[in-house]
């Protein structure tokens, strides 16, 4: 019993040193980290819960919640080296299952979406990192080595080695092979893509492509500009009509004068 408790404490303190550069020594971790206090208290309450001391388990869990700001139901199943950084506002439901080496930040909720007495909370695989304020809701599964971005709301299954962001959560990176980047603070990765910004960018590029195509079509099928001697269909210019009437009248007058002069010459002859 004592050896088991010692091993549990050592595992949790080692996990803190691996994932929090602010930790300096074991005494500081054991006395000032509410996430460690909440998890150690959970280990006790879970044993009581499994031994059917349900009320006592819930009461001690309530006391731990009051002291640490972290609520872990005694019925939840949590693996080894579980670490809650900062911890305030974390809620883990009764039927939640958490694998080994999982990291949660403050404000995370592993919640249920039904009032039925059945499995209603999520299952997290090994080495999952859940960013601050993220909500994972319902009896869904989050694959091992996945990362949930800060403030994401996850309501669907997440594959392994995936990065999820947004509301509702969307998978934005799926490698299929672990990248080996190690621990990522707050579930973030360098240059994490934004799916909404990407969609807007794609629409903008499509609009520009359509505009360029329209300009090309207009240039290829543009009609030639009419010259002064060509008549434009559907266009009547009153100035040009007046000029034509004057030219016709002048032509008739010239022809009349010519006929008159010819008649005079004939008569004189």
C-alpha positions as CSV (number, residue, x, y, z in Angstrom):
1,X,0.0,0.0,0.0
2,X,2.7,2.5,1.0
3,X,4.8,1.5,-2.0
4,X,1.9,2.0,-4.3
5,X,1.2,5.5,-2.8
6,X,4.9,6.4,-3.2
7,X,4.9,5.3,-6.8
8,X,1.8,7.3,-7.6
9,X,3.2,10.4,-6.0
10,X,6.4,10.0,-7.9
11,X,4.7,9.5,-11.2
12,X,2.6,12.6,-10.8
13,X,5.5,14.8,-9.8
14,X,7.6,13.5,-12.6
15,X,4.8,14.3,-15.0
16,X,4.8,17.9,-13.7
17,X,8.5,18.2,-14.3
18,X,8.2,17.0,-17.8
19,X,5.4,19.3,-18.8
20,X,5.8,22.5,-16.7
21,X,9.1,24.4,-16.9
22,X,8.1,26.5,-13.9
23,X,8.4,23.5,-11.5
24,X,11.6,23.6,-9.5
25,X,11.5,20.8,-6.9
26,X,9.2,18.0,-5.6
27,X,8.3,19.8,-2.4
28,X,7.0,22.8,-4.4
29,X,5.0,20.6,-6.7
30,X,3.4,18.7,-3.7
31,X,2.5,21.8,-1.8
32,X,1.5,24.4,-4.4
33,X,0.0,22.5,-7.4
34,X,-3.8,22.2,-7.2
35,X,-3.8,19.8,-10.1
36,X,-1.6,17.4,-8.2
37,X,-3.8,17.7,-5.1
38,X,-7.0,17.1,-7.1
39,X,-5.6,14.0,-8.8
40,X,-4.2,12.5,-5.6
41,X,-7.5,13.1,-3.9
42,X,-9.3,11.5,-6.9
43,X,-7.1,8.3,-6.4
44,X,-8.5,8.0,-2.9
45,X,-12.1,8.7,-3.8
46,X,-12.0,6.3,-6.7
47,X,-10.9,3.5,-4.4
48,X,-13.8,4.4,-2.1
49,X,-16.2,4.5,-5.1
50,X,-15.1,1.1,-6.3
51,X,-15.5,-0.2,-2.7
52,X,-19.1,1.0,-2.7
53,X,-18.4,3.8,-0.2
54,X,-20.2,6.1,-2.6
55,X,-21.3,8.9,-0.3
56,X,-17.9,9.3,1.4
57,X,-16.3,9.3,-2.0
58,X,-18.6,12.1,-3.2
59,X,-18.1,14.1,-0.1
60,X,-14.3,14.0,-0.3
61,X,-14.5,14.8,-4.0
62,X,-16.6,17.8,-3.0
63,X,-14.1,18.9,-0.5
64,X,-11.3,18.6,-3.1
65,X,-13.4,20.7,-5.5
66,X,-13.8,23.4,-2.9
67,X,-10.0,23.5,-2.2
68,X,-8.7,23.1,-5.7
69,X,-11.4,24.4,-8.1
70,X,-11.2,21.0,-9.9
71,X,-14.1,18.6,-10.0
72,X,-13.4,15.0,-10.8
73,X,-16.1,12.5,-10.3
74,X,-15.0,9.5,-8.3
75,X,-16.5,7.2,-10.9
76,X,-14.2,8.4,-13.7
77,X,-11.4,6.2,-14.9
78,X,-8.1,8.0,-15.2
79,X,-4.7,6.5,-16.3
80,X,-1.2,7.1,-15.0
81,X,0.8,10.4,-15.0
82,X,-2.4,12.5,-15.5
83,X,-1.6,16.2,-15.2
84,X,-3.9,19.2,-14.8
85,X,-2.0,22.5,-15.3
86,X,-3.4,25.4,-13.3
87,X,-6.7,23.5,-13.1
88,X,-9.3,26.0,-12.1
89,X,-12.7,25.1,-13.7
90,X,-11.8,21.6,-14.8
91,X,-14.8,19.2,-14.8
92,X,-14.5,15.5,-15.4
93,X,-17.8,13.5,-15.5
94,X,-18.7,10.2,-14.0
95,X,-18.3,7.9,-17.0
96,X,-15.3,9.7,-18.5
97,X,-12.2,7.6,-19.4
98,X,-8.7,9.1,-19.6
99,X,-5.6,7.3,-20.8
100,X,-2.0,7.6,-19.7
101,X,0.1,10.8,-19.9
102,X,-2.9,13.0,-20.6
103,X,-2.6,16.7,-20.0
104,X,-5.6,19.1,-19.4
105,X,-5.4,22.8,-18.9
106,X,-7.7,25.1,-17.0
107,X,-11.4,25.4,-18.0
108,X,-11.6,22.0,-19.7
109,X,-14.8,20.0,-19.5
110,X,-15.3,16.4,-20.2
111,X,-19.1,16.5,-20.1
112,X,-22.2,14.5,-20.9
113,X,-25.0,15.3,-23.3
114,X,-27.8,13.1,-21.9
115,X,-29.6,12.5,-18.6
116,X,-29.8,8.8,-19.1
117,X,-27.9,6.4,-16.8
118,X,-25.5,5.2,-19.4
119,X,-22.1,6.1,-20.8
120,X,-22.4,9.8,-21.5
121,X,-18.9,11.2,-21.2
122,X,-15.9,11.1,-23.6
123,X,-13.0,8.7,-23.7
124,X,-9.5,10.2,-24.2
125,X,-6.6,8.1,-25.5
126,X,-3.0,8.2,-24.3
127,X,-0.9,11.3,-24.6
128,X,-3.8,13.6,-25.4
129,X,-3.4,17.3,-24.8
130,X,-6.5,19.4,-24.3
131,X,-6.1,23.2,-24.4
132,X,-7.5,25.8,-22.0
133,X,-11.3,26.2,-22.1
134,X,-11.9,23.3,-24.5
135,X,-15.2,21.3,-24.1
136,X,-15.4,17.6,-25.1
137,X,-19.0,16.5,-24.9
138,X,-20.8,13.2,-25.2
139,X,-19.7,9.6,-25.4
140,X,-17.1,10.3,-28.1
141,X,-13.6,9.0,-28.5
142,X,-10.4,11.1,-28.9
143,X,-7.6,9.1,-30.4
144,X,-4.1,8.9,-28.8
145,X,-1.6,11.6,-29.5
146,X,-4.3,14.1,-30.5
147,X,-4.4,17.7,-29.5
148,X,-7.5,19.8,-28.8
149,X,-7.0,23.5,-29.3
150,X,-8.0,26.1,-26.8
151,X,-11.7,26.8,-26.6
152,X,-12.6,24.1,-29.1
153,X,-16.0,22.3,-28.7
154,X,-15.6,18.7,-29.7
155,X,-18.8,16.7,-30.3
156,X,-17.5,14.0,-32.8
157,X,-14.9,11.3,-32.7
158,X,-11.3,12.4,-33.2
159,X,-8.8,10.2,-35.0
160,X,-5.3,9.5,-33.7
161,X,-2.5,12.1,-34.3
162,X,-5.0,14.8,-35.1
163,X,-5.3,18.5,-34.2
164,X,-8.8,19.9,-33.6
165,X,-9.8,23.6,-33.4
166,X,-12.9,25.7,-33.7
167,X,-16.6,25.5,-32.7
168,X,-17.7,22.9,-33.4
169,X,-14.4,21.2,-33.4
170,X,-12.8,20.4,-36.8
171,X,-9.8,18.3,-37.6
172,X,-7.3,20.5,-39.3
173,X,-4.2,18.3,-39.2
174,X,-4.0,14.5,-39.5
175,X,-0.6,13.0,-40.1
176,X,-1.2,9.4,-39.4
177,X,2.3,9.2,-37.9
178,X,3.4,10.9,-34.7
179,X,5.5,13.9,-35.6
180,X,7.8,13.6,-32.6
181,X,7.4,17.2,-31.6
182,X,6.8,16.3,-28.0
183,X,4.7,18.3,-25.6
184,X,2.7,21.2,-27.2
185,X,1.6,23.9,-24.7
186,X,-2.1,24.5,-24.6
187,X,-2.7,22.0,-27.4
188,X,-1.3,24.4,-30.0
189,X,1.1,23.6,-32.8
190,X,3.3,26.0,-34.7
191,X,1.4,27.7,-37.5
192,X,-1.9,25.9,-36.6
193,X,-4.2,26.5,-39.6
194,X,-7.5,28.3,-39.2
195,X,-10.2,26.5,-41.3
196,X,-12.5,29.5,-41.5
197,X,-9.7,31.8,-42.7
198,X,-8.7,29.1,-45.2
199,X,-12.2,28.9,-46.6
200,X,-12.4,32.7,-47.0
201,X,-9.1,32.7,-48.7
202,X,-10.3,30.0,-51.1
203,X,-13.4,31.9,-51.9
204,X,-11.4,35.1,-52.5
205,X,-9.1,33.3,-54.9
206,X,-12.0,31.8,-56.8
207,X,-13.6,35.3,-57.2
208,X,-10.3,36.7,-58.6
209,X,-10.0,33.7,-61.0
210,X,-13.5,34.3,-62.3
211,X,-12.8,38.0,-62.8
212,X,-9.7,37.2,-64.7
213,X,-11.5,34.8,-66.9
214,X,-14.3,37.3,-67.7
215,X,-11.7,39.9,-68.6
216,X,-10.1,37.4,-71.0
217,X,-13.4,36.5,-72.6
218,X,-14.3,40.2,-73.1
219,X,-10.9,40.9,-74.7
220,X,-11.2,37.9,-77.1
221,X,-14.8,38.7,-78.2
222,X,-14.7,42.5,-78.2
223,X,-16.3,44.0,-81.4
224,X,-14.2,46.4,-83.5
225,X,-14.8,50.1,-83.0
226,X,-16.7,51.6,-86.0
227,X,-15.0,54.3,-88.2
228,X,-16.6,57.5,-89.3
229,X,-17.6,56.0,-92.7
230,X,-19.4,53.0,-91.1
231,X,-22.9,53.2,-90.0
232,X,-23.6,52.0,-86.5
233,X,-26.7,49.8,-86.3
234,X,-29.5,51.4,-84.3
235,X,-27.9,54.8,-84.3
236,X,-29.4,57.8,-86.1
237,X,-27.4,61.1,-86.1
238,X,-29.6,64.1,-86.9
239,X,-26.5,66.1,-87.9
240,X,-25.5,63.5,-90.5
241,X,-29.1,63.4,-91.8
242,X,-29.2,67.2,-92.3
243,X,-25.9,67.1,-94.1
244,X,-27.3,64.4,-96.5
245,X,-30.4,66.4,-97.2
246,X,-28.3,69.5,-98.0
247,X,-26.1,67.4,-100.3
248,X,-29.1,66.0,-102.1
249,X,-30.7,69.4,-102.5
250,X,-27.5,70.8,-103.8
251,X,-27.2,68.0,-106.4
252,X,-30.7,68.5,-107.7
253,X,-30.1,72.3,-108.1
254,X,-26.9,71.7,-110.0
255,X,-28.7,69.3,-112.4
256,X,-31.6,71.8,-112.9
257,X,-29.1,74.6,-113.8
258,X,-27.3,72.4,-116.2
259,X,-30.5,71.4,-118.1
260,X,-31.5,75.1,-118.3
261,X,-28.2,76.1,-119.8
262,X,-28.4,73.3,-122.3
263,X,-31.9,74.4,-123.5
264,X,-30.7,78.0,-124.0
265,X,-27.8,76.9,-126.1
266,X,-30.2,74.8,-128.3
267,X,-32.6,77.7,-128.8
268,X,-29.9,80.1,-129.7
269,X,-28.5,77.7,-132.2
